[in-house]
């Protein structure tokens, strides 16, 4: 029996899972990661602190099981699409001062809005793989910002990479990069297996290949990168016989650990929803479909031979947290989401329209899809003077509904351009919320599939780790050995009319502001 470690680094924590070849997770552990907001809409982290959290998670995971370090034959990573910066000596390139070495521009950082707009307005062919617009959450606008605003740092830059690629580099010493990260966030073209260097020169990044230490070509998810370096093996509590595989972005790992198990079963009808701090919507197809306002199509970003289309909502679980911090009465300080979910499920069972006229537009930090407008902002409307606790409950419920309506809006856009999505495979934090499971099913009128795999994102990283040991059709060979136990939440007929009416009101907001509603 072969065992591997899958590691996922999210916005707030690093998690590790130990997996067997059947996809069974034998142990897991996590460790928190600090985050810094030096200015509004700026967000930074520390690669030093992240590596420490990864190592503590792996060690704690291994300590909780009887499997020995020498039995672990592989490791791979998934992570947020955050930008890691190192100097020419591989030391953190400090963006700002403090106790931590703040050298990461986090995925949600929007300091490069102007640079993103400039790329979008350029009309470059690279936009054909990005739904026609580039996001400030991607790496090219951030690097443009860095070169223009911090020339001192650009001079010292010796490595720039997605967090996933940084982790495989630190583990193996290989500077090879994943087709998932480069194709989805760096404007690398997987179809041509090449960079558009004319575009890079046009946006002032003609020296990027050298400065960031970028390879001419990306490698497939799950490609072998070599063994753990001695220092990394010691840090992780593993051995130098453990092999490192190319990883992928966390959301794409969630897709691999859910719909990736069903690639031969009407894949165009399935969508992976990785729902947590933010939401990511990933659909796979054997056909290339260019969809306005939706990222992709990316060749091979999840599975070789398939196109990946990616929608998203920049604030989902983060937005629910914010609504509580903004409006929460003192009695909701302890496990607020669990308590609220129970209350709201009971209230909507009694009266499906208990929230009345209160509506929320969830774009508090912009709209990622299908309008690709980072400058959109959220609204709360329909308020009246009543018991504050009652208002709070209604606003919270309406916020949860708006997140689900945003997901439906993305599904409608995908289906207008070739997909036939009627099934959502849910993973991430919302998988644990009965309120959000019901909301996604009822609002989108899709079946919501919940995998019995406890951590689908970690499973996706583990599939990548296993894939390096296979020569051909590696992902399909690996997933064929794995169990596929699921449960399905169907939409409830009793809530259908209420959600249909509220969704039409939701769409009117965008129509009034001139957005092309599907």
KEBA-185209 format. One record per residue (C-alpha): x negated, y negated, z; residue in one letter. Coordinates in steps of 0.25 Angstrom, whole numbers, padded with zeros to 4 digits, always signed. Layout:
BEGIN
XYZa;...
//
This chain:
BEGIN
+0000+0000+0000x;-0005-0014-0004x;-0003-0026+0005x;-0004-0041+0001x;-0002-0054+0008x;+0007-0065+0002x;+0005-0079+0007x;+0014-0091+0005x;+0011-0105+0008x;+0023-0114+0010x;+0024-0128+0013x;+0025-0126+0028x;+0018-0112+0031x;+0009-0101+0025x;+0015-0087+0025x;+0009-0073+0023x;+0015-0060+0020x;+0010-0046+0020x;+0016-0037+0009x;+0017-0023+0004x;+0018-0019-0010x;+0033-0017-0009x;+0034-0032-0005x;+0037-0029+0009x;+0031-0040+0018x;+0025-0034+0030x;+0021-0046+0038x;+0021-0061+0037x;+0016-0074+0044x;+0016-0089+0042x;+0009-0101+0047x;+0012-0116+0046x;+0006-0126+0037x;+0005-0141+0040x;+0010-0152+0030x;+0007-0166+0029x;+0015-0178+0023x;+0006-0190+0022x;+0016-0198+0014x;+0031-0196+0010x;+0032-0185+0000x;+0017-0181+0001x;+0014-0168+0007x;+0000-0161+0011x;-0005-0149+0017x;-0019-0142+0020x;-0025-0131+0012x;-0033-0128+0024x;-0021-0127+0033x;-0014-0118+0023x;-0025-0108+0022x;-0025-0107+0037x;-0010-0105+0038x;-0011-0094+0026x;-0022-0087+0034x;-0015-0087+0047x;-0002-0082+0040x;-0010-0070+0033x;-0017-0067+0046x;-0004-0067+0054x;+0003-0059+0044x;-0008-0048+0044x;-0008-0048+0059x;+0007-0044+0060x;+0005-0032+0052x;-0003-0019+0052x;-0008-0021+0038x;-0023-0023+0039x;-0030-0035+0031x;-0038-0025+0022x;-0024-0019+0017x;-0020-0032+0011x;-0025-0032-0003x;-0019-0045-0009x;-0015-0059-0006x;-0008-0070-0013x;-0002-0084-0010x;+0010-0092-0013x;+0011-0107-0009x;+0017-0120-0012x;+0012-0127-0024x;+0004-0137-0016x;-0009-0143-0021x;-0022-0139-0014x;-0034-0149-0015x;-0048-0145-0012x;-0061-0152-0015x;-0073-0147-0022x;-0078-0139-0010x;-0064-0132-0008x;-0061-0141+0004x;-0047-0148+0006x;-0046-0161-0002x;-0040-0169+0008x;-0027-0177+0004x;-0025-0183+0017x;-0032-0183+0031x;-0028-0176+0043x;-0030-0164+0052x;-0027-0155+0040x;-0035-0155+0027x;-0023-0160+0019x;-0027-0156+0004x;-0014-0150-0001x;-0003-0158-0009x;+0009-0150-0005x;+0019-0146-0016x;+0030-0155-0011x;+0021-0168-0011x;+0027-0178-0021x;+0015-0188-0021x;+0014-0185-0036x;+0028-0190-0041x;+0022-0200-0050x;+0012-0191-0056x;+0023-0180-0058x;+0031-0190-0065x;+0020-0194-0074x;+0018-0180-0079x;+0032-0178-0081x;+0033-0190-0090x;+0021-0186-0098x;+0029-0175-0105x;+0018-0165-0105x;+0020-0151-0110x;+0016-0146-0096x;+0030-0151-0091x;+0036-0140-0100x;+0033-0130-0089x;+0038-0140-0078x;+0053-0142-0082x;+0048-0156-0088x;+0043-0162-0076x;+0032-0160-0066x;+0034-0161-0051x;+0025-0169-0041x;+0025-0156-0033x;+0016-0150-0044x;+0001-0151-0044x;-0002-0159-0057x;+0005-0172-0051x;-0002-0170-0038x;-0015-0169-0044x;-0013-0181-0053x;-0009-0189-0040x;-0022-0184-0033x;-0031-0188-0044x;-0024-0202-0045x;-0022-0205-0030x;-0034-0198-0024x;-0046-0198-0033x;-0055-0196-0021x;-0048-0182-0020x;-0048-0179-0034x;-0063-0181-0035x;-0065-0171-0024x;-0055-0161-0029x;-0060-0147-0032x;-0048-0138-0031x;-0033-0141-0033x;-0023-0129-0032x;-0009-0125-0029x;-0009-0119-0014x;-0007-0105-0019x;-0020-0106-0028x;-0028-0113-0017x;-0024-0101-0008x;-0029-0090-0018x;-0041-0099-0021x;-0044-0099-0006x;-0042-0084-0004x;-0049-0079-0017x;-0058-0090-0022x;-0051-0089-0036x;-0047-0102-0042x;-0037-0095-0051x;-0024-0101-0051x;-0010-0095-0051x;-0001-0097-0064x;+0010-0100-0054x;+0003-0112-0048x;-0003-0118-0060x;+0009-0115-0069x;+0019-0121-0060x;+0012-0133-0053x;+0000-0137-0062x;+0005-0137-0076x;-0003-0125-0081x;+0004-0118-0092x;+0005-0103-0090x;+0011-0101-0104x;-0002-0106-0110x;-0011-0102-0098x;-0017-0116-0099x;-0017-0130-0094x;-0013-0143-0102x;-0026-0151-0100x;-0020-0162-0109x;-0009-0164-0099x;-0019-0164-0087x;-0028-0174-0094x;-0015-0183-0097x;-0012-0183-0082x;-0026-0186-0078x;-0030-0172-0073x;-0040-0169-0084x;-0049-0164-0073x;-0039-0156-0065x;-0044-0142-0070x;-0058-0145-0064x;-0053-0153-0051x;-0043-0143-0047x;-0051-0130-0051x;-0040-0125-0060x;-0041-0113-0069x;-0038-0114-0084x;-0028-0102-0082x;-0019-0098-0071x;-0018-0083-0067x;-0005-0075-0064x;+0002-0074-0051x;-0004-0062-0043x;-0017-0062-0051x;-0029-0057-0043x;-0039-0068-0038x;-0049-0060-0031x;-0051-0056-0016x;-0050-0064-0004x;-0062-0072-0001x;-0069-0068+0012x;-0065-0081+0019x;-0051-0081+0014x;-0050-0066+0019x;-0055-0070+0032x;-0045-0081+0034x;-0034-0073+0029x;-0037-0061+0038x;-0038-0052+0025x;-0049-0045+0017x;-0058-0049+0005x;-0051-0037-0002x;-0038-0044-0002x;-0035-0049-0016x;-0029-0063-0019x;-0019-0065-0030x;-0014-0077-0037x;-0002-0083-0030x;+0009-0092-0033x;+0018-0104-0028x;+0026-0101-0017x;+0040-0102-0024x;+0035-0094-0035x;+0030-0083-0025x;+0045-0083-0020x;+0050-0081-0034x;+0040-0070-0036x;+0045-0063-0023x;+0059-0064-0027x;+0063-0065-0041x;+0050-0060-0045x;+0055-0046-0040x;+0066-0047-0050x;+0059-0051-0063x;+0066-0040-0072x;+0080-0043-0066x;+0086-0055-0073x;+0075-0064-0068x;+0082-0076-0076x;+0094-0075-0066x;+0085-0076-0054x;+0079-0088-0047x;+0069-0088-0035x;+0073-0099-0025x;+0061-0101-0015x;+0068-0110-0005x;+0061-0116+0007x;+0055-0130+0009x;+0058-0132-0005x;+0065-0123-0015x;+0059-0117-0028x;+0067-0110-0038x;+0060-0101-0048x;+0066-0093-0059x;+0059-0083-0068x;+0062-0080-0083x;+0055-0073-0095x;+0059-0085-0103x;+0053-0098-0103x;+0063-0109-0099x;+0059-0123-0098x;+0069-0130-0088x;+0070-0145-0086x;+0067-0149-0072x;+0062-0135-0068x;+0048-0131-0066x;+0043-0121-0076x;+0043-0112-0084x;+0030-0106-0078x;+0025-0094-0084x;+0021-0083-0074x;+0022-0092-0062x;+0029-0081-0054x;+0029-0068-0063x;+0020-0066-0076x;+0029-0067-0089x;+0040-0075-0083x;+0043-0090-0083x;+0045-0097-0070x;+0055-0109-0068x;+0054-0116-0055x;+0064-0126-0049x;+0063-0132-0035x;+0068-0141-0024x;+0057-0148-0017x;+0065-0149-0004x;+0075-0138+0001x;+0071-0132+0015x;+0063-0145+0017x;+0076-0153+0014x;+0084-0145+0024x;+0073-0147+0035x;+0073-0162+0031x;+0088-0163+0033x;+0087-0157+0047x;+0076-0167+0051x;+0084-0179+0045x;+0098-0176+0051x;+0097-0164+0061x;+0103-0166+0074x;+0095-0161+0086x;+0102-0148+0087x;+0096-0143+0074x;+0082-0144+0078x;+0080-0129+0081x;+0081-0120+0068x;+0090-0130+0061x;+0092-0123+0048x;+0096-0110+0054x;+0106-0117+0063x;+0112-0125+0052x;+0113-0114+0042x;+0122-0106+0052x;+0130-0119+0055x;+0132-0122+0040x;+0135-0108+0035x;+0146-0108+0045x;+0151-0122+0041x;+0151-0119+0026x;+0159-0105+0029x;+0170-0114+0035x;+0169-0125+0025x;+0161-0124+0013x;+0161-0139+0010x;+0159-0143+0024x;+0147-0153+0019x;+0158-0161+0012x;+0152-0173+0004x;+0138-0172+0009x;+0128-0169-0002x;+0113-0168-0002x;+0104-0170-0014x;+0091-0162-0010x;+0080-0169-0018x;+0074-0176-0006x;+0060-0175-0012x;+0064-0174-0027x;+0070-0164-0036x;+0061-0153-0041x;+0071-0146-0050x;+0079-0147-0059x;+0077-0163-0060x;+0062-0163-0057x;+0063-0177-0050x;+0054-0178-0038x;+0060-0192-0035x;+0074-0188-0033x;+0078-0189-0018x;+0089-0182-0010x;+0102-0187-0005x;+0112-0184+0006x;+0126-0190+0003x;+0141-0188+0008x;+0138-0192+0022x;+0148-0197+0032x;+0149-0200+0047x;+0152-0188+0054x;+0146-0179+0065x;+0131-0179+0062x;+0129-0165+0064x;+0140-0162+0054x;+0133-0171+0044x;+0120-0164+0047x;+0126-0151+0044x;+0132-0155+0031x;+0119-0162+0026x;+0111-0150+0029x;+0121-0141+0022x;+0122-0150+0010x;+0107-0150+0009x;+0106-0135+0009x;+0117-0135-0002x;+0109-0146-0010x;+0097-0137-0010x;+0105-0126-0016x;+0112-0135-0026x;+0098-0139-0030x;+0094-0125-0032x;+0107-0123-0041x;+0103-0135-0049x;+0090-0128-0052x;+0097-0115-0056x;+0107-0122-0065x;+0095-0129-0072x;+0088-0115-0074x;+0100-0109-0079x;+0103-0120-0089x;+0089-0116-0095x;+0089-0101-0096x;+0090-0095-0082x;+0102-0088-0077x;+0100-0089-0062x;+0110-0083-0053x;+0101-0077-0042x;+0092-0084-0032x;+0081-0077-0025x;+0079-0085-0012x;+0067-0085-0004x;+0060-0095+0005x;+0066-0101+0018x;+0080-0102+0013x;+0081-0087+0011x;+0082-0087+0026x;+0094-0097+0026x;+0108-0091+0025x;+0113-0106+0022x;+0103-0108+0011x;+0105-0094+0005x;+0120-0096+0005x;+0118-0110-0001x;+0109-0106-0013x;+0119-0094-0016x;+0132-0103-0015x;+0127-0116-0021x;+0120-0109-0033x;+0130-0098-0035x;+0118-0088-0036x;+0115-0075-0029x;+0104-0078-0019x;+0094-0066-0017x;+0087-0064-0004x;+0075-0055-0005x;+0073-0046+0007x;+0058-0050+0006x;+0056-0058+0018x;+0046-0068+0011x;+0048-0068-0005x;+0037-0079-0006x;+0027-0071+0001x;+0031-0059-0007x;+0029-0067-0020x;+0014-0070-0015x;+0013-0055-0011x;+0018-0051-0025x;+0006-0060-0031x;-0004-0053-0022x;+0001-0039-0026x;+0001-0043-0041x;-0014-0044-0042x;-0015-0029-0040x;-0007-0026-0053x;-0012-0027-0067x;+0000-0029-0075x;+0014-0035-0072x;+0009-0037-0058x;+0021-0044-0052x;+0031-0034-0058x;+0023-0022-0053x;+0021-0028-0039x;+0036-0032-0038x;+0041-0018-0043x;+0035-0012-0030x;+0043-0022-0021x;+0057-0021-0015x;+0067-0030-0019x;+0078-0031-0008x;+0087-0043-0009x;+0100-0048-0004x;+0109-0057-0012x;+0118-0069-0007x;+0129-0072-0017x;+0135-0086-0018x;+0148-0087-0010x;+0161-0090-0017x;+0167-0098-0006x;+0156-0108-0007x;+0155-0109-0022x;+0165-0120-0025x;+0159-0129-0014x;+0145-0128-0019x;+0149-0130-0034x;+0156-0143-0030x;+0144-0148-0021x;+0134-0144-0032x;+0142-0152-0042x;+0141-0164-0033x;+0126-0161-0031x;+0124-0162-0046x;+0131-0175-0047x;+0120-0182-0040x;+0110-0178-0050x;+0119-0181-0062x;+0121-0195-0056x;+0106-0197-0056x;+0105-0193-0070x;+0098-0179-0068x;+0102-0168-0079x;+0110-0158-0070x;+0110-0144-0076x;
//
